Amino acid sequence: MTTQSIAPESAAPAAVPSLIHQPASFVERLDLSRMFPSMQPLEVELGAGDGSFLVQWARVNPGRNFIGVERLLGRLRKIDRKGRRAGLTNLRALRIEAGYGIEYLLPPGATQALHVYFPDPWPKKKHRRRRLINARFTEVAARALAPGGVVYLRTDDADYFAHMTEVFNANASFRPVPTPENLSAVVTDFEREFNARGIPTLRAAYQLA
């Protein structure tokens, strides 16, 4: 974790401020009122990749604010470039590990939706402890979500999908709900690639009771 200045990608419009948010502290909760021009319902994507999903979703939902959490700087800069080119003021990008960000930086109860799409499945048994989605994640998500908030999940890995649904079904704070069709229609970069190769998307959604 670092507070070092991150220069925006030069290809983005110079007159538009960077969408990459640099917190004053990585041990205090984010001040959402300072991150966005106006306070609106918040959605967060954990592992936002190149922003292919988040920029599209933020564009068609101007009445909501969005944070894309991403660890890799190159991907973060792509989110910044795409968001600024689209003229989005309701989007911010945050460079942090997804697990740390949701547990320690997001204010409790502030998030209407968490999007977790195609996280690393860590297919080898000895590596599965590194998976983002586990029983503890469901507890952390429950604290981050506002009442009635939803966790949206997507993956191409059948084993990971079974694990995701198992841990959320085991948490009495959540109930399964359908994924809205308009949300399913907005795909990620990985999803587009997988679908082109004939690999289906596995989806699940869980609402906080």
MARFI-828933 format. One record per residue: x, y, z of N, C-alpha, C in turn; residue number from 1; residue in one letter. Coordinates in steps of 0.001 Angstrom, whole numbers. Layout:
{{X,Y,Z},{X,Y,Z},{X,Y,Z},NUM,'A'},
...
end
This chain:
{{846,-1184,0},{0,0,0},{883,1235,0},1,'M'},
{{468,2262,-720},{1291,3452,-810},{426,4655,-1076},2,'T'},
{{880,5804,-632},{201,7068,-928},{955,7836,-1989},3,'T'},
{{1911,7195,-2661},{2680,7842,-3708},{1765,8301,-4826},4,'Q'},
{{2047,9468,-5377},{1221,10038,-6435},{1197,9122,-7643},5,'S'},
{{-7,8952,-8226},{-181,8120,-9413},{-568,9024,-10568},6,'I'},
{{287,9127,-11540},{9,9994,-12685},{-1030,9356,-13578},7,'A'},
{{-2051,10114,-14042},{-3054,9548,-14934},{-2452,9217,-16292},8,'P'},
{{-3093,8317,-17009},{-2615,7926,-18328},{-2716,9106,-19278},9,'E'},
{{-1651,9352,-20021},{-1554,10563,-20829},{-2573,10614,-21956},10,'S'},
{{-3094,9446,-22374},{-4045,9427,-23486},{-5404,9987,-23100},11,'A'},
{{-5674,10142,-21820},{-6963,10658,-21380},{-6999,12181,-21548},12,'A'},
{{-8195,12775,-21636},{-8305,14224,-21802},{-7621,14964,-20664},13,'P'},
{{-6702,15862,-21000},{-5905,16540,-19994},{-6747,17435,-19092},14,'A'},
{{-7859,17957,-19610},{-8661,18907,-18844},{-9539,18231,-17804},15,'A'},
{{-9684,16919,-17889},{-10560,16188,-16977},{-9726,15643,-15818},16,'V'},
{{-10095,15947,-14570},{-9305,15461,-13428},{-9248,13941,-13379},17,'P'},
{{-8157,13425,-12850},{-7995,11986,-12720},{-9091,11393,-11841},18,'S'},
{{-9532,10213,-12200},{-10525,9496,-11414},{-9883,8578,-10386},19,'L'},
{{-8558,8498,-10382},{-7852,7663,-9415},{-7819,8379,-8071},20,'I'},
{{-8459,7766,-7091},{-8535,8381,-5762},{-7352,7935,-4914},21,'H'},
{{-6682,8898,-4303},{-5544,8607,-3444},{-5916,8971,-2001},22,'Q'},
{{-6275,7980,-1195},{-6685,8264,187},{-5564,8922,981},23,'P'},
{{-5959,9781,1896},{-4973,10391,2787},{-4386,9352,3728},24,'A'},
{{-5157,8308,4003},{-4710,7245,4904},{-5265,5918,4424},25,'S'},
{{-4491,4853,4631},{-4953,3516,4298},{-5363,2734,5547},26,'F'},
{{-5494,3432,6653},{-5943,2794,7891},{-7213,3458,8425},27,'V'},
{{-7778,4380,7651},{-9025,5033,8026},{-10054,4827,6919},28,'E'},
{{-11326,4898,7283},{-12400,4695,6312},{-12415,5823,5282},29,'R'},
{{-12828,5493,4074},{-12951,6485,3021},{-14018,7517,3369},30,'L'},
{{-13742,8763,3042},{-14725,9831,3193},{-15418,9982,1842},31,'D'},
{{-16553,9328,1685},{-17239,9310,388},{-17695,10697,-40},32,'L'},
{{-17982,11560,912},{-18450,12910,583},{-17368,13725,-113},33,'S'},
{{-16113,13342,66},{-15005,14041,-581},{-14580,13374,-1873},34,'R'},
{{-15044,12177,-2102},{-14653,11446,-3308},{-15497,11818,-4521},35,'M'},
{{-16761,12184,-4289},{-17690,12411,-5388},{-18318,13804,-5298},36,'F'},
{{-18741,14357,-6435},{-19385,15673,-6425},{-20678,15703,-5627},37,'P'},
{{-21393,14570,-5598},{-22643,14502,-4840},{-22778,13123,-4223},38,'S'},
{{-23460,13068,-3076},{-23686,11793,-2407},{-24859,11075,-3064},39,'M'},
{{-24602,9879,-3578},{-25600,9046,-4230},{-25388,7611,-3764},40,'Q'},
{{-26351,6720,-4013},{-26129,5305,-3683},{-24838,4808,-4317},41,'P'},
{{-24108,3991,-3573},{-22769,3555,-3995},{-22758,2082,-4396},42,'L'},
{{-22027,1778,-5476},{-21740,409,-5862},{-20233,258,-6016},43,'E'},
{{-19726,-921,-5703},{-18285,-1160,-5716},{-17989,-2434,-6503},44,'V'},
{{-17008,-2356,-7403},{-16530,-3564,-8078},{-15164,-3930,-7515},45,'E'},
{{-15048,-5131,-7010},{-13793,-5634,-6470},{-13053,-6398,-7559},46,'L'},
{{-11865,-5922,-7906},{-11141,-6508,-9031},{-11725,-6010,-10331},47,'G'},
{{-11639,-4705,-10557},{-12342,-4074,-11680},{-11654,-4264,-13021},48,'A'},
{{-10482,-4893,-13048},{-9822,-5146,-14320},{-9534,-3875,-15093},49,'G'},
{{-9871,-3868,-16385},{-9619,-2685,-17204},{-10810,-1735,-17229},50,'D'},
{{-11820,-2007,-16390},{-12973,-1115,-16304},{-14021,-1334,-17369},51,'G'},
{{-13900,-2413,-18135},{-14840,-2631,-19241},{-16273,-2763,-18758},52,'S'},
{{-16487,-3418,-17617},{-17829,-3476,-17046},{-18186,-2170,-16363},53,'F'},
{{-17328,-1705,-15479},{-17686,-613,-14584},{-17967,688,-15315},54,'L'},
{{-17187,997,-16338},{-17415,2230,-17082},{-18767,2183,-17786},55,'V'},
{{-19099,1042,-18373},{-20416,913,-19017},{-21543,1061,-18013},56,'Q'},
{{-21399,403,-16855},{-22457,404,-15856},{-22621,1779,-15226},57,'W'},
{{-21525,2481,-15009},{-21589,3832,-14453},{-22226,4803,-15446},58,'A'},
{{-21984,4570,-16727},{-22536,5467,-17750},{-24058,5391,-17794},59,'R'},
{{-24607,4182,-17637},{-26065,4030,-17730},{-26758,4204,-16373},60,'V'},
{{-25974,4477,-15341},{-26544,4712,-14010},{-25969,5997,-13402},61,'N'},
{{-26273,7147,-13989},{-25701,8406,-13500},{-26175,8783,-12103},62,'P'},
{{-27256,8176,-11629},{-27769,8468,-10293},{-27116,7655,-9202},63,'G'},
{{-26023,6968,-9531},{-25284,6184,-8548},{-23796,6495,-8660},64,'R'},
{{-23088,6347,-7558},{-21633,6474,-7556},{-20999,5089,-7592},65,'N'},
{{-19787,5020,-8163},{-19120,3739,-8337},{-17646,3846,-7972},66,'F'},
{{-17158,2808,-7306},{-15723,2681,-7015},{-15233,1377,-7618},67,'I'},
{{-14165,1466,-8399},{-13511,281,-8926},{-12245,16,-8135},68,'G'},
{{-12194,-1128,-7466},{-11029,-1499,-6670},{-10145,-2425,-7504},69,'V'},
{{-8895,-2050,-7643},{-7981,-2825,-8480},{-6562,-2705,-7927},70,'E'},
{{-5835,-3800,-7948},{-4476,-3820,-7405},{-3423,-3391,-8419},71,'R'},
{{-3619,-3722,-9694},{-2607,-3478,-10708},{-2708,-2067,-11278},72,'L'},
{{-1584,-1357,-11266},{-1572,39,-11690},{-1953,205,-13151},73,'L'},
{{-1487,-683,-14026},{-1820,-562,-15433},{-3323,-628,-15679},74,'G'},
{{-3987,-1533,-14994},{-5447,-1644,-15121},{-6138,-417,-14538},75,'R'},
{{-5608,81,-13431},{-6184,1264,-12813},{-6150,2450,-13773},76,'L'},
{{-5049,2580,-14484},{-4928,3685,-15434},{-5882,3529,-16613},77,'R'},
{{-6182,2279,-16984},{-7161,2069,-18047},{-8550,2497,-17594},78,'K'},
{{-8905,2181,-16346},{-10187,2636,-15808},{-10250,4151,-15832},79,'I'},
{{-9177,4787,-15404},{-9102,6246,-15381},{-9283,6818,-16787},80,'D'},
{{-8555,6259,-17753},{-8636,6771,-19122},{-10041,6605,-19698},81,'R'},
{{-10608,5404,-19549},{-11934,5150,-20104},{-12999,6016,-19432},82,'K'},
{{-12904,6134,-18110},{-13895,6920,-17392},{-13846,8392,-17738},83,'G'},
{{-12640,8923,-17879},{-12512,10344,-18228},{-12945,10606,-19662},84,'R'},
{{-12618,9677,-20556},{-13085,9845,-21937},{-14602,9853,-22019},85,'R'},
{{-15243,9080,-21134},{-16708,9021,-21107},{-17310,10198,-20337},86,'A'},
{{-16468,11024,-19738},{-16951,12187,-18999},{-17658,11834,-17706},87,'G'},
{{-17271,10722,-17092},{-17968,10264,-15890},{-17481,11009,-14646},88,'L'},
{{-18409,11531,-13896},{-18088,12160,-12610},{-18500,11280,-11444},89,'T'},
{{-19199,10186,-11732},{-19702,9292,-10678},{-18851,8039,-10530},90,'N'},
{{-17617,8076,-11018},{-16728,6920,-10983},{-15384,7303,-10374},91,'L'},
{{-14885,6438,-9481},{-13545,6600,-8925},{-12848,5243,-8936},92,'R'},
{{-11536,5263,-9049},{-10727,4051,-9032},{-9810,4089,-7821},93,'A'},
{{-9652,2942,-7188},{-8881,2860,-5953},{-7884,1714,-6049},94,'L'},
{{-6601,2006,-5832},{-5573,971,-5912},{-5341,361,-4527},95,'R'},
{{-5857,-857,-4355},{-5737,-1557,-3074},{-6105,-3023,-3299},96,'I'},
{{-5647,-3894,-2448},{-6107,-5282,-2491},{-7600,-5315,-2182},97,'E'},
{{-8351,-6106,-2938},{-9805,-6126,-2805},{-10248,-6489,-1391},98,'A'},
{{-9647,-7527,-814},{-10043,-7957,517},{-9808,-6891,1564},99,'G'},
{{-8660,-6210,1486},{-8353,-5149,2435},{-9301,-3966,2237},100,'Y'},
{{-9531,-3602,991},{-10367,-2447,709},{-11774,-2580,1246},101,'G'},
{{-12390,-3753,1033},{-13771,-3921,1488},{-13858,-3993,3006},102,'I'},
{{-12838,-4571,3641},{-12907,-4747,5093},{-12512,-3508,5879},103,'E'},
{{-11523,-2773,5397},{-10954,-1697,6215},{-11151,-284,5680},104,'Y'},
{{-11464,-132,4382},{-11610,1211,3827},{-13052,1608,3555},105,'L'},
{{-13885,675,3120},{-15282,1026,2859},{-16013,1289,4173},106,'L'},
{{-16761,2387,4270},{-17545,2628,5486},{-18606,1546,5660},107,'P'},
{{-18822,1053,6851},{-19844,18,7082},{-21225,491,6628},108,'P'},
{{-21938,-377,5952},{-23311,-86,5544},{-23455,955,4457},109,'G'},
{{-22366,1285,3755},{-22422,2377,2785},{-22671,1923,1357},110,'A'},
{{-22615,624,1121},{-22603,116,-250},{-23911,-589,-608},111,'T'},
{{-24495,-209,-1723},{-25735,-835,-2184},{-25474,-2132,-2939},112,'Q'},
{{-24318,-2232,-3572},{-24010,-3430,-4359},{-22514,-3660,-4409},113,'A'},
{{-22132,-4920,-4331},{-20761,-5358,-4546},{-20731,-6245,-5781},114,'L'},
{{-19866,-5931,-6711},{-19712,-6723,-7929},{-18369,-7443,-7869},115,'H'},
{{-18399,-8769,-7969},{-17171,-9565,-7981},{-17223,-10474,-9198},116,'V'},
{{-16506,-10084,-10237},{-16613,-10778,-11512},{-15285,-11409,-11925},117,'Y'},
{{-15309,-12705,-12106},{-14168,-13479,-12587},{-12918,-13275,-11726},118,'F'},
{{-13052,-13419,-10415},{-11860,-13373,-9570},{-10977,-14585,-9838},119,'P'},
{{-9711,-14469,-9510},{-8770,-15573,-9718},{-9293,-16823,-9021},120,'D'},
{{-9521,-17928,-9743},{-10104,-19124,-9113},{-9112,-19943,-8297},121,'P'},
{{-7818,-19687,-8443},{-6809,-20468,-7724},{-7210,-21951,-7751},122,'W'},
{{-7145,-22582,-8899},{-7699,-23936,-9054},{-6983,-25033,-8276},123,'P'},
{{-5684,-24864,-8006},{-4981,-25901,-7262},{-5442,-25918,-5809},124,'K'},
{{-5653,-27118,-5261},{-6167,-27239,-3905},{-5307,-26515,-2877},125,'K'},
{{-3994,-26569,-3059},{-3105,-25941,-2081},{-3169,-24414,-2117},126,'K'},
{{-3766,-23866,-3182},{-3860,-22413,-3325},{-5250,-21866,-3017},127,'H'},
{{-6225,-22732,-2759},{-7611,-22266,-2643},{-7848,-21334,-1468},128,'R'},
{{-6958,-21382,-486},{-7088,-20470,647},{-6896,-19015,215},129,'R'},
{{-6338,-18810,-974},{-6118,-17454,-1469},{-7345,-16872,-2168},130,'R'},
{{-8358,-17673,-2372},{-9564,-17181,-3057},{-10208,-16026,-2283},131,'R'},
{{-10673,-15039,-3038},{-11324,-13890,-2409},{-12630,-14292,-1736},132,'L'},
{{-13431,-15115,-2421},{-14742,-15497,-1891},{-14594,-16713,-995},133,'I'},
{{-14899,-16521,276},{-14872,-17601,1269},{-15867,-17246,2366},134,'N'},
{{-15946,-18061,3401},{-16928,-17811,4458},{-16700,-16464,5125},135,'A'},
{{-15449,-16106,5344},{-15153,-14813,5971},{-15584,-13658,5082},136,'R'},
{{-15431,-13818,3769},{-15844,-12754,2853},{-17326,-12443,3007},137,'F'},
{{-18152,-13465,3196},{-19589,-13212,3337},{-19871,-12354,4565},138,'T'},
{{-19102,-12525,5629},{-19280,-11728,6833},{-18827,-10286,6611},139,'E'},
{{-17700,-10131,5928},{-17193,-8789,5632},{-18161,-8058,4701},140,'V'},
{{-18678,-8775,3693},{-19632,-8169,2762},{-20899,-7721,3480},141,'A'},
{{-21359,-8514,4431},{-22565,-8157,5185},{-22371,-6854,5951},142,'A'},
{{-21167,-6606,6434},{-20893,-5351,7154},{-20773,-4172,6203},143,'R'},
{{-20265,-4411,5003},{-20073,-3322,4042},{-21368,-2880,3377},144,'A'},
{{-22319,-3799,3238},{-23555,-3515,2515},{-24581,-2771,3362},145,'L'},
{{-25350,-1924,2691},{-26523,-1316,3307},{-27627,-2364,3380},146,'A'},
{{-28625,-2188,4251},{-29749,-3137,4287},{-30366,-3313,2901},147,'P'},
{{-30553,-4542,2485},{-31092,-4812,1158},{-30059,-4797,58},148,'G'},
{{-28786,-4547,417},{-27723,-4530,-579},{-27474,-5921,-1152},149,'G'},
{{-26842,-5958,-2324},{-26682,-7215,-3057},{-25222,-7440,-3454},150,'V'},
{{-24795,-8696,-3351},{-23511,-9119,-3895},{-23778,-9843,-5209},151,'V'},
{{-23161,-9359,-6289},{-23309,-9991,-7602},{-22017,-10722,-7944},152,'Y'},
{{-22138,-11991,-8316},{-20987,-12837,-8578},{-21032,-13390,-9999},153,'L'},
{{-19852,-13469,-10631},{-19727,-14134,-11929},{-18387,-14859,-11973},154,'R'},
{{-18371,-16009,-12620},{-17142,-16751,-12844},{-17348,-17718,-13996},155,'T'},
{{-16235,-18200,-14536},{-16285,-19246,-15555},{-15891,-20586,-14962},156,'D'},
{{-15460,-20594,-13692},{-14919,-21788,-13056},{-16003,-22489,-12233},157,'D'},
{{-16406,-23684,-12647},{-17518,-24387,-12003},{-17210,-24738,-10550},158,'A'},
{{-15974,-25111,-10260},{-15610,-25457,-8887},{-15676,-24246,-7976},159,'D'},
{{-15162,-23131,-8458},{-15206,-21895,-7660},{-16651,-21433,-7478},160,'Y'},
{{-17447,-21587,-8532},{-18844,-21186,-8443},{-19575,-21991,-7371},161,'F'},
{{-19310,-23288,-7322},{-19924,-24128,-6296},{-19500,-23677,-4905},162,'A'},
{{-18241,-23281,-4775},{-17740,-22785,-3492},{-18392,-21459,-3127},163,'H'},
{{-18514,-20547,-4082},{-19157,-19250,-3853},{-20580,-19432,-3325},164,'M'},
{{-21355,-20238,-4036},{-22754,-20420,-3648},{-22873,-21146,-2317},165,'T'},
{{-21955,-22058,-2054},{-21980,-22783,-783},{-21796,-21839,408},166,'E'},
{{-20792,-20955,335},{-20514,-20092,1492},{-21605,-19037,1669},167,'V'},
{{-22169,-18537,579},{-23240,-17546,728},{-24538,-18198,1189},168,'F'},
{{-24834,-19399,708},{-26036,-20097,1175},{-25942,-20460,2651},169,'N'},
{{-24711,-20605,3145},{-24510,-20970,4545},{-24606,-19776,5486},170,'A'},
{{-24602,-18568,4933},{-24695,-17360,5756},{-26153,-16911,5804},171,'N'},
{{-26759,-16984,6982},{-28184,-16675,7134},{-28510,-15203,6881},172,'A'},
{{-27487,-14354,6794},{-27716,-12933,6531},{-28089,-12673,5077},173,'S'},
{{-27872,-13663,4206},{-28114,-13480,2774},{-29173,-14442,2250},174,'F'},
{{-29838,-14008,1190},{-30762,-14877,472},{-30483,-14750,-1020},175,'R'},
{{-30590,-15845,-1783},{-30329,-15763,-3223},{-31422,-14989,-3946},176,'P'},
{{-31015,-14187,-4917},{-31944,-13413,-5743},{-31485,-13496,-7194},177,'V'},
{{-32388,-13231,-8148},{-31976,-13259,-9555},{-31072,-12069,-9885},178,'P'},
{{-30217,-12253,-10869},{-29432,-11145,-11404},{-30268,-10432,-12462},179,'T'},
{{-30481,-9120,-12344},{-31297,-8405,-13340},{-30732,-8571,-14747},180,'P'},
{{-31622,-8667,-15719},{-31195,-8888,-17100},{-30339,-7746,-17621},181,'E'},
{{-30693,-6505,-17238},{-29912,-5375,-17743},{-28495,-5382,-17186},182,'N'},
{{-28306,-5938,-15990},{-26969,-6065,-15418},{-26200,-7190,-16097},183,'L'},
{{-26851,-8307,-16333},{-26198,-9435,-17009},{-25719,-9061,-18406},184,'S'},
{{-26425,-8108,-19032},{-26096,-7725,-20405},{-24802,-6922,-20495},185,'A'},
{{-24340,-6368,-19383},{-23100,-5589,-19381},{-21963,-6525,-19004},186,'V'},
{{-21094,-6830,-19956},{-20089,-7869,-19752},{-18714,-7276,-19458},187,'V'},
{{-17863,-8098,-18856},{-16488,-7705,-18587},{-15600,-8119,-19759},188,'T'},
{{-14336,-7687,-19724},{-13408,-8077,-20779},{-13162,-9580,-20766},189,'D'},
{{-12974,-10154,-19564},{-12779,-11603,-19462},{-14016,-12350,-19944},190,'F'},
{{-15164,-11863,-19582},{-16408,-12547,-19944},{-16594,-12591,-21453},191,'E'},
{{-16309,-11478,-22101},{-16443,-11436,-23556},{-15511,-12457,-24213},192,'R'},
{{-14303,-12546,-23702},{-13334,-13497,-24244},{-13776,-14937,-24002},193,'E'},
{{-14219,-15233,-22773},{-14649,-16588,-22451},{-15857,-16995,-23282},194,'F'},
{{-16842,-16094,-23388},{-18047,-16413,-24137},{-17737,-16661,-25612},195,'N'},
{{-16777,-15917,-26177},{-16391,-16099,-27572},{-15778,-17481,-27799},196,'A'},
{{-15201,-18050,-26734},{-14613,-19387,-26814},{-15606,-20469,-26412},197,'R'},
{{-16861,-20078,-26200},{-17886,-21041,-25852},{-17952,-21390,-24384},198,'G'},
{{-17273,-20633,-23544},{-17282,-20872,-22096},{-18395,-20029,-21474},199,'I'},
{{-19387,-20641,-20824},{-20522,-19882,-20301},{-20171,-19127,-19016},200,'P'},
{{-20947,-18093,-18764},{-20819,-17334,-17528},{-21727,-17954,-16456},201,'T'},
{{-21174,-18196,-15297},{-21941,-18675,-14146},{-22200,-17489,-13242},202,'L'},
{{-23476,-17246,-12947},{-23869,-16054,-12184},{-24637,-16432,-10929},203,'R'},
{{-24469,-15606,-9897},{-25276,-15736,-8683},{-25380,-14353,-8051},204,'A'},
{{-26415,-14140,-7268},{-26588,-12883,-6567},{-27207,-13167,-5209},205,'A'},
{{-26746,-12444,-4191},{-27228,-12653,-2817},{-27533,-11305,-2180},206,'Y'},
{{-28750,-11207,-1663},{-29206,-9967,-1042},{-29120,-10053,469},207,'Q'},
{{-28657,-8964,1069},{-28580,-8898,2515},{-29983,-8782,3081},208,'L'},
{{-30316,-9659,3990},{-31680,-9679,4545},{-31948,-8458,5421},209,'A'},
end
